[in-house]
Amino acid sequence: MIQTPFWREEGRWSHIPTALCLCAFLFSTLGWAQNRPIEIKRANKGYYKKSDESKNRLVGSVLFEHEGALLYCDSAWLYVERNRVEAFGHVHIVQHDTLHLYGDRIDYDGNTKVAVATGKTVVLEDPKMRLTTNRMVFDRKDQTARYSTGGTIVNDENTLTSQNGVYYADFREFRFSRNVDLTNPRYTLKSDTLNYNTATRIATFAGPTEIVGKDGNTLYSESGFYNTANDQARFAERSRMIDGSRTLSGDSLYYDRKRGIGRAYGNVLLTDTVEKSAICGGYGEYGESPEYAMVTLDPIYSLYDERDSLHIHGDTLSYALLPDGSKKMRIRRGVRIFRKDLQGVCDSMIYTGSDSTFKMFVEPVLWSDRSQLSGDTIWLEMRNGKMDSLRINGNAFVMETDTLERYQQIRGKKMKGGFKDDQLHRMRSSGNGQTVYWAREKDGSEVGVNRADCSDLMMVFREGKPIRITFLVQPDAHLYPTATAPPDQLILKGFKPRYGERPENKSDILR
């Protein structure tokens, strides 16, 4: 019933003798409406108008009820035939005791069940979120709330802003568009289109989206979802993760921010702009603290240089950042190397950033032009992206074939060489040095084969070919004519031509 009724007659307004008469009139009129009528539950004062369109003025602690929803306000107009309310001042709609809509003014249509809320601050709340805007259309039939003048949503530690938005109350899900920002203490997310569920706290997007962590770590994707509750994400369509100078990208990407782990699937690419390197493959992992990476499924490591680039393949490539800040990379099983002026194979390899050295293990071999270098292990040291020095440890062997398929051979316990302009320039052999050298005249005619034993010797190379051998101690040497040279003196122990394994180009390292 209407509380504290009073009588009033002014102009075309007519008084009512009692509050009971007013109520009887209202309910008899509203009873003709096709939809359930809006009911007056409470008001301090009430007026009604007899002529023209029937409408009622209610003032003071006004309360309406309509199909399970309550509408509170300071004052209101009730349009009887249209089944509509215009509510003013501290307007508040409550639905199912969980959904609350606040505004300075709310126009509510009882037939369409649509409420239009306006004011300096319009608020929609449920137990999981708070939406603030200045104009909102709330449709009780499909349980949607829409805004297009900019809105802010607060959900636990997440704050979202956008120009346009739709809230689906039954599913507790938002659909945002235009200038979407999501911020929390750990990162910010920017997108053009975003779906967000306030119950699960999962953000789903289907357009350009960037997520920037407080540590500077950046994620970019155009399709995927981010679970803000556990900081896990899954992205598609060439997504990427950027951490300083390093970028991990793939056809799809998984990221766990709490654990600092990223996984990429399909056409994986891990680049480092400072090191000028890249690792590509079919699957990759990246960890932030401590920093590490691993790439498998036909991975290739590339070290770029202005003139040439070094490419290395193995079954698995991985690296870790050491406590001193340097990088240690491992390449396991079936290592193959290609650079225009240097190729190689071995079973496994380690690269240490502290001394910029590639260490080759298990039957390693390198080729430069016609020369083949092998040993128990081979160390190749880089400097400023260029090859600087070479060490062959244990059963060191250098051979070079000429156009007549003669093999120049040098053998020793270990060898150490230097590069000049990325070309092998000189090499020193130490311990049990032996040589087989085919001597020729200036016109190319063959003189014979020189077989010498010398503990230490020096070789000079030009364009990858040994052009001079200097014996550093007195050698035991014999020059045999080609026709009478003993066969056992033409081949040194450890002689094993492996030119058939030599990669011919970058693609061939995947052979």
C-alpha positions in Angstrom: 0.0 0.0 0.0 0.9 3.6 -0.4 2.1 5.0 2.9 1.2 8.4 4.3 -1.5 9.3 1.7 -2.8 12.8 1.3 -5.4 14.6 -0.8 -4.6 17.3 -3.4 -6.4 19.0 -6.2 -4.5 21.3 -8.5 -5.4 22.2 -12.2 -6.3 19.1 -14.0 -5.2 16.9 -11.1 -7.9 15.2 -9.0 -7.6 14.2 -5.4 -8.2 10.8 -4.0 -10.3 10.3 -0.9 -8.2 7.6 0.5 -5.0 5.7 -0.3 -7.1 2.6 -0.7 -9.1 4.2 -3.6 -5.9 5.2 -5.4 -4.6 1.6 -5.1 -7.9 0.2 -6.3 -7.9 2.5 -9.3 -4.2 1.8 -10.2 -4.6 -2.0 -10.0 -7.9 -2.0 -11.9 -6.2 0.0 -14.7 -3.0 -2.0 -14.7 -4.9 -5.2 -14.9 -5.7 -4.5 -18.5 -2.0 -4.5 -19.5 -0.9 -7.4 -21.7 2.2 -7.9 -19.5 2.3 -8.2 -15.8 1.9 -4.6 -14.4 4.5 -2.7 -12.5 3.3 -2.7 -8.9 3.6 0.1 -6.3 4.9 -1.3 -3.1 5.6 1.9 -1.2 5.6 5.7 -1.3 5.3 8.6 1.1 3.0 10.6 -1.2 1.0 9.9 -4.3 -0.8 11.8 -7.1 -2.8 10.7 -10.1 -4.0 12.4 -13.2 -7.5 11.6 -14.5 -7.4 13.2 -18.0 -5.2 12.6 -21.0 -2.7 9.7 -20.4 -3.1 8.3 -17.0 0.1 8.8 -15.0 0.9 8.9 -11.3 3.4 10.9 -9.4 5.0 9.2 -6.4 7.4 10.9 -4.0 9.5 9.8 -1.0 10.9 6.3 -0.4 9.3 5.0 -3.5 9.5 1.2 -4.1 8.2 -0.7 -7.2 8.2 -4.4 -7.9 8.1 -6.1 -11.3 8.5 -9.8 -11.9 11.0 -10.4 -9.2 12.9 -7.1 -9.5 12.6 -4.2 -7.0 13.1 -0.6 -8.0 13.9 2.0 -5.3 14.0 5.8 -5.9 13.3 9.2 -4.4 10.5 10.0 -6.8 8.9 8.6 -10.0 6.3 8.9 -12.7 4.3 5.8 -13.4 2.6 5.6 -16.8 -0.2 3.2 -16.3 -1.3 2.3 -19.9 2.3 2.1 -21.1 3.4 0.1 -18.0 6.4 2.3 -17.7 8.3 4.1 -14.9 10.5 7.2 -14.9 12.5 7.1 -11.6 14.6 9.9 -10.2 17.1 10.3 -7.4 19.2 7.5 -5.8 17.6 5.0 -8.2 18.4 1.4 -7.5 17.2 -1.8 -9.2 17.7 -5.1 -7.3 17.3 -8.5 -9.1 17.5 -11.9 -7.4 19.3 -10.2 -4.5 22.6 -10.4 -6.4 22.4 -8.0 -9.4 22.2 -4.3 -8.5 21.8 -1.3 -10.9 22.3 2.3 -9.7 21.8 5.6 -11.4 20.6 9.2 -11.1 17.7 8.3 -13.4 16.3 5.1 -14.7 13.5 4.7 -17.3 12.0 1.3 -17.0 9.6 -0.3 -19.5 7.6 -3.1 -17.9 6.5 -4.6 -21.3 10.0 -4.9 -22.8 11.7 -5.2 -19.4 14.4 -2.8 -20.5 15.9 -0.2 -18.1 17.9 2.8 -19.3 20.1 4.2 -16.6 21.8 7.6 -16.8 23.6 9.9 -14.6 27.0 11.1 -13.5 27.8 7.6 -12.3 25.8 4.6 -13.4 26.8 1.3 -11.6 26.0 -2.3 -12.2 27.2 -4.8 -9.5 27.1 -8.5 -8.8 29.1 -10.5 -6.3 32.0 -10.7 -8.7 32.3 -7.3 -10.4 31.4 -3.6 -10.4 30.7 -1.8 -13.7 30.7 2.0 -13.8 29.6 4.2 -16.8 27.3 7.2 -17.4 24.6 5.5 -19.5 23.6 1.9 -19.6 20.8 -0.2 -21.2 19.8 -3.2 -19.1 17.6 -5.8 -20.7 16.0 -8.1 -18.1 14.7 -10.5 -20.8 18.1 -11.6 -22.1 19.9 -10.4 -19.0 22.3 -8.1 -20.8 23.7 -4.7 -19.9 25.1 -2.5 -22.7 27.1 0.8 -22.7 28.7 2.8 -25.5 30.0 5.9 -23.7 33.0 4.3 -22.0 33.0 2.0 -19.0 35.2 0.6 -16.2 34.9 -2.8 -14.7 36.5 -3.9 -11.4 36.8 -7.7 -10.8 39.0 -8.8 -7.9 42.4 -7.3 -8.8 41.5 -6.7 -12.4 40.4 -3.3 -13.8 39.0 -3.2 -17.3 38.1 -0.1 -19.4 36.6 0.1 -22.9 34.6 2.4 -25.1 31.8 -0.2 -25.7 30.7 -3.2 -23.7 28.0 -5.8 -23.2 27.5 -7.8 -20.0 25.7 -11.1 -20.1 24.5 -11.5 -16.5 23.5 -15.2 -16.8 27.0 -16.1 -17.9 28.8 -13.3 -16.0 30.7 -12.5 -19.2 31.6 -9.2 -20.8 32.2 -8.5 -24.5 34.3 -5.4 -24.9 35.3 -3.4 -28.0 37.3 -0.3 -28.9 40.3 0.8 -26.7 40.1 -2.2 -24.3 42.5 -2.0 -21.4 42.9 -4.6 -18.6 45.3 -3.8 -15.7 46.3 -5.6 -12.6 49.4 -5.4 -10.3 51.4 -7.7 -12.6 50.7 -6.6 -16.1 48.5 -4.6 -18.5 46.5 -5.9 -21.5 45.5 -3.8 -24.5 43.2 -5.1 -27.2 40.5 -3.9 -29.6 38.1 -6.8 -28.9 37.9 -8.8 -25.7 35.6 -11.2 -23.9 36.0 -11.5 -20.2 34.3 -13.8 -17.7 34.1 -12.4 -14.2 33.5 -15.9 -12.7 36.5 -17.6 -14.3 38.5 -14.4 -14.8 39.5 -15.6 -18.3 40.0 -13.0 -21.0 39.5 -14.2 -24.6 40.4 -12.2 -27.7 40.2 -12.4 -31.5 42.1 -9.3 -32.5 45.5 -7.6 -32.0 46.3 -7.9 -28.3 49.4 -6.9 -26.3 50.1 -7.9 -22.7 53.0 -6.1 -21.0 54.3 -7.3 -17.6 55.7 -5.0 -14.9 59.1 -6.6 -15.7 58.8 -5.5 -19.3 58.0 -9.0 -20.6 55.6 -8.6 -23.6 53.1 -11.0 -25.1 51.4 -10.3 -28.5 48.7 -12.4 -30.2 45.7 -12.0 -32.4 43.7 -15.0 -31.1 43.7 -16.8 -27.8 42.8 -16.5 -24.1 44.5 -15.4 -20.9 43.5 -16.8 -17.5 44.0 -13.9 -15.1 43.3 -16.1 -12.1 46.4 -18.4 -12.6 48.3 -16.2 -15.1 48.3 -18.9 -17.8 47.7 -18.1 -21.5 47.2 -19.9 -24.8 47.6 -18.0 -28.0 47.3 -18.8 -31.8 48.0 -17.2 -35.1 51.8 -16.4 -35.0 51.9 -15.2 -31.4 55.1 -14.0 -29.8 56.7 -13.4 -26.4 59.3 -10.7 -26.0 61.8 -10.6 -23.1 64.4 -7.9 -23.5 66.4 -8.7 -26.7 64.8 -12.2 -27.0 61.6 -13.0 -28.9 59.9 -16.4 -28.9 57.2 -16.9 -31.6 55.2 -19.8 -33.0 51.9 -20.8 -34.7 50.6 -21.3 -31.1 52.0 -20.3 -27.8 51.5 -21.3 -24.1 52.7 -19.0 -21.3 52.7 -19.4 -17.5 53.6 -16.1 -16.0 53.9 -17.3 -12.4 56.4 -20.0 -13.4 57.9 -17.8 -16.1 57.6 -20.5 -18.8 56.6 -20.2 -22.4 56.1 -23.0 -25.0 55.7 -22.5 -28.7 54.3 -24.9 -31.3 54.8 -24.9 -35.0 57.2 -22.8 -37.0 59.0 -21.8 -33.8 61.4 -18.9 -33.9 63.6 -17.7 -31.0 65.6 -14.6 -31.8 68.2 -12.5 -30.0 68.8 -9.0 -31.4 71.8 -8.3 -29.2 73.5 -11.6 -30.0 72.3 -11.5 -33.7 71.1 -15.1 -33.5 68.0 -17.1 -34.1 66.8 -20.6 -33.4 64.0 -22.1 -35.4 62.2 -25.5 -35.1 58.9 -27.2 -34.6 58.6 -26.9 -30.8 60.2 -24.6 -28.3 60.3 -23.8 -24.6 61.5 -20.7 -22.9 62.1 -20.0 -19.2 62.6 -16.6 -17.6 64.3 -17.3 -14.2 66.7 -18.9 -14.5 66.7 -18.1 -18.2 66.8 -21.1 -20.5 65.4 -22.2 -23.9 65.0 -25.5 -25.7 64.0 -26.1 -29.4 63.3 -29.5 -31.0 61.8 -30.9 -34.3 64.5 -30.0 -36.9 65.9 -27.0 -35.0 68.5 -24.7 -36.6 70.7 -22.2 -34.8 71.8 -19.3 -36.9 74.5 -16.7 -36.0 74.1 -13.8 -38.4 77.0 -11.7 -39.8 76.9 -9.0 -42.5 79.0 -11.1 -44.9 78.0 -14.6 -44.0 76.0 -16.5 -41.4 76.7 -19.7 -39.4 73.9 -22.3 -39.3 73.9 -25.3 -37.0 71.4 -28.2 -36.8 70.9 -31.0 -34.2 68.0 -33.0 -32.8 67.8 -30.7 -29.8 69.1 -27.2 -29.1 69.0 -25.8 -25.6 70.7 -23.0 -23.8 70.9 -21.6 -20.2 72.0 -18.4 -18.7 74.9 -19.0 -16.3 75.3 -17.1 -13.0 78.0 -14.9 -14.5 75.5 -13.7 -17.1 77.1 -15.7 -20.0 75.1 -18.2 -22.1 75.8 -21.9 -22.5 74.2 -23.7 -25.4 74.0 -27.4 -26.1 73.2 -29.1 -29.4 72.7 -32.8 -29.1 72.7 -35.7 -31.6 73.5 -35.4 -35.3 75.0 -31.9 -35.3 75.6 -30.4 -38.8 77.1 -27.0 -39.5 77.0 -24.8 -42.6 78.7 -21.6 -43.5 79.9 -20.7 -47.0 83.5 -21.0 -46.0 83.2 -23.6 -43.2 81.1 -26.8 -42.8 81.1 -29.5 -40.2 79.5 -32.5 -38.5 79.7 -34.1 -35.0 77.5 -35.9 -32.5 77.1 -33.0 -30.1 78.3 -29.5 -29.5 78.5 -27.0 -26.6 78.7 -23.2 -27.1 79.9 -21.1 -24.1 79.3 -17.4 -24.3 82.0 -16.5 -21.8 84.7 -17.3 -24.4 82.5 -17.4 -27.5 83.7 -21.0 -28.2 81.9 -23.9 -30.0 83.1 -27.2 -28.7 82.5 -30.3 -31.0 82.4 -33.8 -29.5 82.3 -37.4 -30.8 84.0 -37.8 -34.2 83.9 -34.0 -35.1 85.0 -32.9 -38.5 85.3 -29.5 -40.2 85.7 -28.6 -43.9 87.1 -25.5 -45.4 87.4 -25.4 -49.2 89.2 -28.7 -50.0 90.6 -29.2 -46.5 89.2 -31.5 -43.9 90.0 -31.2 -40.1 89.2 -33.8 -37.6 90.1 -35.0 -34.1 88.7 -36.3 -30.8 87.3 -32.8 -30.0 87.4 -29.5 -31.9 87.1 -26.0 -30.4 86.1 -23.1 -32.6 86.4 -19.7 -31.0 84.5 -16.7 -32.3 85.3 -13.0 -31.9 82.9 -10.2 -32.9 80.9 -12.7 -34.9 83.9 -13.9 -36.8 86.0 -17.1 -36.6 89.1 -16.3 -34.6 90.9 -19.5 -33.6 90.7 -23.3 -33.8 91.9 -26.1 -31.5 91.9 -29.8 -32.3 92.5 -32.0 -29.2 93.6 -35.6 -29.6 94.2 -37.4 -32.9 94.3 -34.2 -34.8 94.2 -34.7 -38.5 94.2 -32.3 -41.5 93.9 -33.5 -45.1 93.4 -31.7 -48.4 92.5 -33.2 -51.7 93.6 -31.8 -55.1 92.3 -32.2 -58.6 94.2 -35.5 -59.0 92.5 -36.9 -55.8 95.9 -36.8 -54.0 95.6 -36.3 -50.3 97.9 -33.9 -48.4 97.9 -35.1 -44.8 99.1 -33.8 -41.5 98.7 -35.6 -38.2 99.5 -34.8 -34.6 98.4 -35.0 -31.0 96.8 -31.6 -31.1 96.7 -28.6 -33.3 95.9 -24.9 -32.9 95.1 -22.5 -35.7 94.2 -18.9 -36.4 91.8 -17.3 -38.8 92.2 -14.2 -40.9 89.2 -12.6 -42.5 87.2 -15.7 -41.6 89.7 -17.9 -43.5 92.0 -20.5 -41.9 95.4 -18.7 -42.0 97.8 -20.8 -40.1 98.0 -23.9 -37.8 100.5 -25.4 -35.5 100.7 -29.1 -34.8 102.2 -30.3 -31.5 103.3 -33.9 -30.6 104.0 -36.8 -32.9 103.7 -34.7 -36.1 103.5 -36.6 -39.4 103.0 -35.4 -42.9 102.3 -36.7 -46.4 102.9 -34.0 -48.9 102.7 -34.3 -52.7 105.4 -32.1 -54.2 104.8 -30.4 -57.5 106.7 -28.2 -59.9 105.5 -24.6 -60.7 103.9 -25.9 -63.8 101.9 -28.4 -61.7 103.8 -31.5 -62.7 104.2 -34.0 -59.9 107.6 -34.5 -58.4 106.8 -37.1 -55.8 105.5 -37.5 -52.3 107.3 -36.2 -49.2 106.8 -38.3 -46.1 108.1 -36.7 -42.9 107.9 -37.2 -39.1 108.3 -34.1 -36.9 107.1 -33.5 -33.4 106.1 -29.9 -34.1 105.3 -28.1 -37.3 103.6 -25.1 -38.7 101.2 -24.9 -41.7 100.2 -21.8 -43.7 96.9 -21.8 -45.6 95.6 -19.7 -48.4 91.9 -19.8 -49.3 91.5 -22.9 -47.1 94.4 -24.8 -48.8 97.8 -25.6 -47.1 100.5 -23.9 -49.1 103.5 -24.2 -46.9 104.7 -26.5 -44.1 107.5 -25.5 -41.8 109.1 -28.1 -39.6 110.0 -26.5 -36.2 112.4 -29.3 -35.2 114.6 -31.5 -37.3 112.3 -33.8 -39.3 112.8 -37.4 -40.4 111.8 -37.0 -44.1 111.9 -39.0 -47.3 110.9 -37.9 -50.8 109.6 -40.8 -52.8 109.1 -40.7 -56.6 105.4 -41.2 -57.3 105.9 -44.5 -59.1 108.0 -46.1 -56.4 106.4 -44.6 -53.3 105.5 -47.4 -50.7 101.7 -47.6 -50.3 102.0 -47.8 -46.5 103.8 -44.4 -46.6 100.9 -42.7 -48.5 98.3 -43.0 -45.8 98.7 -41.8 -42.2 97.1 -43.5 -39.2 93.6 -42.0 -38.7 93.1 -41.2 -42.4 89.4 -41.1 -43.1 88.0 -38.9 -45.8 84.4 -37.8 -44.9 83.6 -35.4 -47.7 80.4 -37.3 -48.4 79.0 -36.1 -45.1 79.7 -32.5 -45.9 76.6 -30.2 -45.9 76.3 -28.4 -49.3 74.0 -25.6 -48.2 71.8 -24.4 -45.3 69.0 -26.8 -46.2 71.4 -29.7 -46.4 72.1 -29.5 -42.7 68.7 -31.1 -42.1 69.8 -34.2 -44.1 
